Amino acid sequence: MDIVVINKPKGPTSHDIINKIREVTGIRKVGHAGTLDPLATGVLVIAIGQENTKKLNSLIKKDKEYLATIKLGEKSNTGDQEGPISFESNCIPSNLEIDNVLLGFKGKILQKPHKFSAIKRQGKKLYDLARLGKNVKIEPREVEIKEMELIKYNYPELCIRTVVSSGTYIRVLAEDIGDKLKTGAYLKDLKRTRVGEYTIEQSISIDDLWKIRVK
């Protein structure tokens, strides 16, 4: 057992999954190729063992594919449905407006990581600093939106499929789409369907991992 694709459920953190795998396998050296927020589901690529965790540096840099449900008409302080609503709009974009805005995000763009992200500044994660009310300067960085496809639009919900470069924040992308549409938006639901060559079809649950280990 070396690289395992876990289908992360909604609720636990990526670190919770790591701890569960340590419990199941009895191996302490375990890592993952890219965090998923507690509310997100889908592909979490896990490396088990000393030699396999060395592969994570290259895996983390791989493209990632997501299915994202975006709630239009409101902005949330945290960029998802957990935070307080900070803005509301009655503007209802047309399908043509949606298509044009999504098209405008394709390619290389500058994106500023969310203040409620896990990036560290001053030795602490940004979301910890944000909860303390501290303002930290966050520099934008270049990311690439390689594919952007409208799956379904029924106001106020917009569902997209996107393939992005490593380091892209879908929560920020959702907010930026809402800003361009002048409606505001937050990320309501997120499912990661691929990391590099590892897909959701290859994934197993934590319970399945236990069964494999027992065999």
N, C-alpha and C positions, 0 to 999 in steps of 0.2 A: 504494500500500500504506500503510494507516494503522493500523487496529486489527486485530490478528490473534489468533485463539484457538488457542493451542497445547495439544495433549494431552500434558501433561508425563508422562514415564515415571518409574518409581521409580529413585532413585539420585542424579541430579544435583540441585543446589540450584536455586532460582529464579534466582539470580544466574548460575549456570552457563548457564542457558537464555538469559538476557540477553546474555551474552558470545558465545554461539553465533550469536544473531541479528545481533549487530554484525558478526560475521565473515561471515555469509551476505550481509547487505545492504550492508555497507560504511558503515552509518550509526551514529554514535556515540551519538546521543541516543535511548535506548531505555529504557522503564520498564514496570512491570507493575502490575496492579490487585489486589494482595494476594498475599503470599508463600504458597508451599506448601512444607512440610518435605520433605527429601530422600526420606523413605519414602512420601510422599503422591503420588498421581497425579491426572490430570484437568485441568480447565480452568484455564489460566493466560492471562489476558487481557493481551496485549502492545500497547503503544503505540509506534509507530516514527516518529521525527522530532520536531522542536521543537514544532510546532503540535499534534500529536496527543498528546504527553505532557501537555499542559495539560488534557486531558480526564480524566486519571487521578484527580484529586481527587474528581470526581463518581462515577467508576466504582468507586473503592475503597469508597464508602459504600453501594453496592448490596447487596441481600440475596444470600446464597450458599447453594447447595444441596449436600449431601454424602450419600454412602453411607459409613457407618462400620461396621467390624467391631470389636467390643469383646470382649476376653478377660476373662471373669469368673473369680474365684477367686484372683487374684494382683494385687499392686500392684507397679509398677515405679518406681524412683527418678526416671526421666525421663518417665514417663507413657506410654511406648511400649515396644516389644519390645526395644529396644536397651539399656535400662538394667538394672542388677541388680534382682532381685526382693527387695522389702522386706517383703512381707506375703503370707500364704497362708491360704486358707479352704476348708473342705469343704462349706460351705453351698451348696445348690442351689436357687435361687429357682424358684417356680412361674410358669407363664405369667401367672396373674392378678397376682402380685406384680410381674412385669416390666411389665405393662400399666399398673398403678397408679403405679409409679415414673416411667415415661416420661411419663404424663399430668401428673404433678406438676411437670415441668420446662417445660411449655408456658407461654408468656407472658413477661413481663419478670422477669428474675432478676438477682441480683448474682453476678458471677463474678470470681474472682481469676486474673489471667494466670499461666501456669505459670512456675516458676523457670527452666525450660529453654526459654523462649521467646526471640524475637529483639527484644523490647522493650528499649529502652535506659534505663539508669540510670547516673548518674555517668559518662556518656559511653561506657559499654560495654554490650554486649548481655547480657541476664540470663543466658543460658546460659554465657557466658564467665565471669561472676562466680560462677555456681554451680559450674563446674568448678574454680574456684580455692578453693572452700569458703567463699566469703563469703556471709553472710546479709544480704539486702537486703529492706527492708520493701516489700511489694507491696500496694497498695490495691485492693480489689475495685471493679468498675465495672459499671454496668447494661448488660445485653445483652438481646436478645429471641429466644426460641425460637419461631418463628412456626409451624412444622409439625414434628411428631414422629411417625414411623410405624415400627412394628415390621415388618421385612421377613422375618426368620427368626430363630428361637431354637432352638438345639441345644446345650445346655450342653457346654462352657464358653463357646461363642461366641454372641454376640448381634449381629445385623445390623440397623441402623436407617437410615432416610432422614430427614434433617432439613433444614429451611430456617431459616436464622438471620440475625440482623442482622450488620452489619459489626463486627469486633472480637471476635466469639465464638470461643473456642478449643475445638475439638472434642475435643482431647486432655484438657482440663480437664473437659469435659462427660462424657466417658467415665469419668474418675476419680470424678466426683460421682455418677454413676449407680451405680457400684460401691459407693460409700460408703452411699448410700441403701439399697441391697440388702444391705448388711452382708457383702458377699463380697469387696470390693476389685475393681479392674478397671484395665486399661490399654488404650490404643488399639492394636489390632493392624494394622489396615489402613484407609486413608482414600482415598476418591476424590471429588474435587470435580466435580460434574456441571453446575453452573450458577453464573455470576456475573452478576447482573442479567438482561439479556435474552440474554446469550451462553451457549450450551449446549454440552455435550459433542458433540452431533451436528454442530455447526458446526466443531469443532476439527480441526486438522491436525497432523501430526508435523513435527519439525524437517526431516526429509528432504523432506517435501512442500513446505515453505517454500523449500527450495533449488531444487526443480523449478519452482516458480512464478517464482522470481527469474531462473532461467536463461531461461525463456520470455520 
